[in-house]
Amino acid sequence: MKNLDALIIFARVAEMKSFTQAAESLGIKKGRASLVVRELEQDVGATLLHRTTRTVQLTEDGRAFYSRARDLLSEAEELKSMFADEGMPLRGRLRVDMPAVLAQSVVIPALPQWLNAHPELELELSSTDRRVDLVQEGFDCVVRLGPIVDETLIARPLGHLRMINAASPGYLERVGMPQTIDDLLHQGHRMVHYMRNFGSKPDGWEYPTGEGYKSLMLPGTVRVNSVPAYHEAGLAGLGLIQGGYSSLLPHIKRGALIEILPDLRPAPLTASFVIAHRRNLSQRVKAFMNWTEEILRPYFD
């Protein structure tokens, strides 16, 4: 490949699923777009697009090539802006991941204003509770709760997420209001089990002791693998839950949940921005991290 023009044209065709629309958006003729992509396919030795009279679709090889092409174009954009003035417009793709509960309750509601200020940005926001691989999956940065176990990553602390114990009023009416750890066993309490991966051992009920924190395994009839589902199970009265204070507070204020055992809260979770060593931070990554840190500040201690 002689230059990046072929990748730019190919990516635009793949995204718009049309040679005509892609050519118009790039200000070139349709014939040139078709010729460039055909030459690109010859260059890489694979058919990248299925062409019909109505639409254009990526082949299996094309999907793999498109993913790598987008990463390369993003890197090229970063090189162009490496020494740019910080007042320059933010452009290009930004790929981030964060816990679903933070994305849904805090970040996404605030996004319209930020994206309106940066109309040339393309944000890919992954909201999952699994630990994504920054390098292999091509993320620019992620927000993580809990310890960072990979020493090859760089963590920028955001604060600590206060954790509380809670249950629905209906559940407490049926089983009773616990006052001590012993009550959790003697009153027959159950907890909703959160598991990042089904098949692994569920976490127990965490509580503080004079020497740190211990875990008590309580029975439970429901296992979930996402924090929003975990919260919903608690709201439905399926068992006790332990969650972030900021995310559970709206439910407590409206009476849908009641905090229990306030003197026996689990350990706070460390919140961090995480980036990979292999990349210098582009202006768009820095801007997103600074903005996100600002809107998340009220939710962390």
C-alpha positions in Angstrom: 0.0 0.0 0.0 1.6 3.3 -1.2 -0.3 5.6 1.2 -3.3 5.8 3.5 -5.7 7.1 0.9 -6.8 3.6 0.0 -7.5 2.7 3.6 -9.5 5.9 4.1 -11.6 5.2 1.0 -12.1 1.5 1.9 -13.1 2.3 5.5 -15.6 4.9 4.4 -17.2 2.5 1.9 -17.4 -0.2 4.6 -19.0 2.2 7.0 -21.5 3.7 4.5 -22.1 0.4 2.7 -22.1 2.3 -0.6 -19.5 3.4 -3.1 -21.6 6.3 -4.2 -22.2 7.7 -0.7 -18.6 7.1 0.3 -17.3 8.9 -2.8 -19.7 11.9 -2.2 -18.6 12.2 1.4 -14.9 12.2 0.4 -15.4 14.5 -2.6 -14.2 12.0 -5.2 -15.8 10.2 -8.1 -17.5 6.9 -7.6 -15.3 5.3 -10.2 -12.1 6.3 -8.3 -13.5 4.8 -5.1 -14.3 1.5 -6.8 -10.9 1.4 -8.5 -8.9 2.2 -5.3 -10.7 -0.5 -3.3 -10.3 -3.1 -6.1 -6.5 -2.3 -6.3 -6.4 -2.6 -2.5 -7.9 -6.1 -2.6 -5.3 -7.1 -5.2 -2.6 -5.6 -3.0 -3.6 -7.6 0.1 -4.7 -10.7 -1.8 -8.2 -11.0 -0.4 -11.8 -10.0 -1.3 -12.7 -7.4 1.3 -16.2 -6.5 0.1 -19.3 -8.3 -1.2 -20.8 -6.1 -3.9 -24.4 -6.2 -5.1 -26.6 -3.8 -7.0 -28.2 -2.6 -3.7 -25.5 -2.7 -1.0 -21.9 -3.4 -0.1 -21.0 -5.7 2.7 -17.7 -6.7 4.4 -16.5 -10.2 3.8 -15.1 -12.2 6.8 -11.6 -11.1 5.6 -12.9 -7.6 5.2 -14.2 -7.4 8.7 -10.8 -8.4 10.1 -9.0 -6.0 7.7 -11.4 -3.2 8.5 -10.7 -3.5 12.3 -7.0 -3.3 11.8 -7.4 -0.5 9.2 -9.3 1.6 11.7 -6.6 1.2 14.3 -4.0 2.2 11.8 -5.9 5.3 10.7 -6.4 6.2 14.3 -2.7 5.9 14.9 -2.0 8.0 11.8 -4.4 10.7 13.1 -2.5 10.7 16.4 0.8 11.2 14.7 -0.6 14.2 12.8 -1.8 15.8 16.0 1.1 14.8 18.3 2.5 18.3 18.2 -0.7 20.2 17.5 -1.9 23.1 19.6 -4.2 21.9 22.5 -6.7 24.4 21.2 -7.1 22.5 17.9 -10.3 20.6 17.3 -10.4 17.0 18.5 -10.8 14.6 15.6 -10.8 10.8 15.0 -12.0 7.7 16.8 -11.9 7.3 20.6 -12.5 3.8 22.0 -13.1 3.5 25.7 -14.5 1.0 28.2 -16.0 1.4 31.6 -18.3 -0.4 34.0 -21.9 -0.4 32.8 -23.3 1.3 35.9 -21.0 4.3 35.5 -21.7 4.5 31.7 -25.5 4.3 32.1 -26.0 6.5 35.2 -23.3 9.2 34.8 -21.3 9.3 31.6 -23.9 8.8 28.9 -26.4 11.4 30.3 -23.6 13.9 30.2 -22.2 13.0 26.7 -24.4 15.1 24.4 -22.9 18.4 25.7 -19.3 17.1 25.4 -19.8 15.6 22.0 -21.5 18.7 20.7 -18.4 20.6 21.7 -16.3 18.1 19.7 -18.4 17.3 16.6 -15.5 15.7 14.7 -14.9 13.0 17.3 -16.2 9.4 16.9 -16.7 7.8 20.3 -16.9 4.0 20.7 -18.1 3.4 24.3 -18.0 -0.1 25.6 -19.9 -0.6 28.9 -19.2 -4.1 30.3 -18.2 -5.6 33.6 -15.6 -7.9 32.2 -12.0 -6.9 32.1 -11.2 -6.0 28.5 -7.7 -6.4 27.1 -6.6 -2.8 26.2 -4.0 -3.8 23.7 -5.6 -6.8 22.0 -9.0 -5.1 21.8 -7.7 -1.7 20.8 -9.0 0.5 23.7 -7.5 3.9 24.2 -8.4 3.9 27.9 -10.7 2.2 30.4 -12.2 3.0 33.8 -11.7 0.1 36.2 -13.0 -0.5 39.7 -10.8 -2.6 42.0 -7.1 -3.4 41.9 -5.0 -3.3 38.7 -3.3 -6.7 38.6 -1.5 -6.2 35.3 1.8 -4.4 36.0 2.3 -3.5 32.3 -0.6 -1.0 32.4 -0.6 2.5 33.7 -3.2 3.5 36.2 -4.3 7.0 37.0 -6.3 7.1 40.3 -9.7 8.6 40.2 -10.7 8.0 43.9 -12.5 5.4 46.0 -16.0 4.2 45.5 -17.8 3.9 48.8 -19.7 0.6 49.2 -22.8 -0.1 51.2 -25.1 -3.0 52.1 -28.7 -2.8 51.0 -32.0 -4.7 50.6 -35.5 -4.0 49.5 -38.2 -3.2 52.0 -40.2 -6.2 50.9 -37.3 -8.5 51.5 -36.6 -7.1 55.0 -40.3 -7.5 55.9 -40.1 -11.2 55.0 -36.8 -12.1 56.5 -36.0 -9.4 59.1 -33.7 -6.5 59.6 -30.2 -7.7 60.5 -28.2 -5.9 63.1 -25.1 -8.1 63.3 -23.2 -10.6 61.2 -24.7 -13.4 63.2 -28.2 -12.2 62.2 -27.3 -12.9 58.6 -27.1 -16.6 59.4 -29.6 -17.0 62.2 -32.4 -15.0 60.4 -31.9 -17.1 57.2 -30.8 -14.3 54.9 -29.9 -14.8 51.3 -27.7 -12.7 49.0 -27.7 -12.1 45.3 -24.5 -13.6 43.9 -22.5 -11.5 41.5 -20.1 -13.4 39.2 -18.1 -11.8 36.5 -17.9 -15.2 34.8 -20.4 -17.9 35.3 -18.8 -21.1 36.6 -16.4 -19.3 38.9 -16.8 -19.2 42.7 -19.2 -16.4 43.7 -18.0 -13.7 46.1 -19.3 -13.9 49.7 -20.7 -11.2 51.9 -17.7 -8.9 52.7 -17.5 -7.2 56.1 -14.8 -5.4 58.2 -13.0 -6.9 61.2 -10.3 -5.5 63.4 -7.7 -7.1 61.1 -9.1 -6.1 57.8 -12.0 -7.6 55.9 -13.5 -11.1 55.8 -16.0 -12.8 53.6 -19.1 -14.8 54.7 -20.6 -17.2 52.2 -24.4 -16.8 52.3 -26.8 -18.9 50.3 -28.5 -17.4 47.2 -30.9 -18.5 44.5 -29.9 -15.9 41.9 -26.5 -15.4 40.1 -25.9 -12.5 37.7 -22.9 -11.4 35.7 -23.6 -7.6 35.4 -23.9 -4.9 38.0 -27.1 -3.4 36.6 -28.7 -6.9 36.8 -27.3 -7.3 40.3 -28.9 -4.0 41.4 -32.2 -5.0 39.8 -32.2 -8.3 41.6 -31.8 -6.5 44.9 -34.7 -4.1 44.0 -36.8 -7.1 43.2 -36.3 -8.5 46.7 -34.3 -11.5 45.6 -31.6 -11.0 48.3 -29.1 -8.7 50.0 -26.7 -6.8 47.8 -23.5 -4.8 48.3 -23.0 -1.9 45.9 -21.6 1.5 45.2 -23.1 4.2 47.4 -23.5 6.7 44.5 -25.4 4.2 42.2 -27.7 2.9 45.0 -28.4 6.3 46.6 -31.3 7.2 44.2 -33.0 3.9 45.0 -32.5 4.6 48.8 -33.9 8.1 48.5 -37.1 6.9 46.9 -37.5 4.1 49.4 -36.9 1.2 46.9 -33.8 0.1 48.9 -32.8 0.4 52.6 -29.2 0.5 53.8 -28.5 -2.2 56.3 -25.5 -2.8 58.6 -24.1 0.7 58.1 -21.2 -0.1 60.5 -20.2 -3.2 58.5 -19.7 -1.8 55.0 -17.5 -3.6 52.6 -14.1 -2.2 51.6 -14.2 0.8 49.2 -13.3 0.0 45.6 -10.4 1.9 44.0 -11.4 3.6 40.8 -8.7 4.2 38.1 -8.2 5.3 34.5 -6.1 2.7 32.8 -4.0 3.1 29.7 -1.5 0.8 27.9 2.3 1.6 27.9 2.5 1.2 24.1 0.7 4.5 23.3 1.5 8.1 23.8 -1.7 9.9 24.8 -3.4 11.8 22.0 -5.1 15.1 22.7 -8.5 13.4 22.4 -7.7 10.8 25.0 -6.4 13.4 27.4 -9.5 15.5 26.8 -11.8 12.6 27.4 -10.0 11.5 30.6 -10.0 15.0 32.0 -13.7 15.5 31.2 -14.7 12.1 32.6 -12.7 12.7 35.8 -14.5 15.9 36.3 -18.0 14.4 36.0 -17.2 11.4 38.1 -15.5 13.3 40.9 -18.8 13.7 42.9 -19.3 9.9 42.9 -15.9 9.0 44.5 -14.4 9.7 47.9 
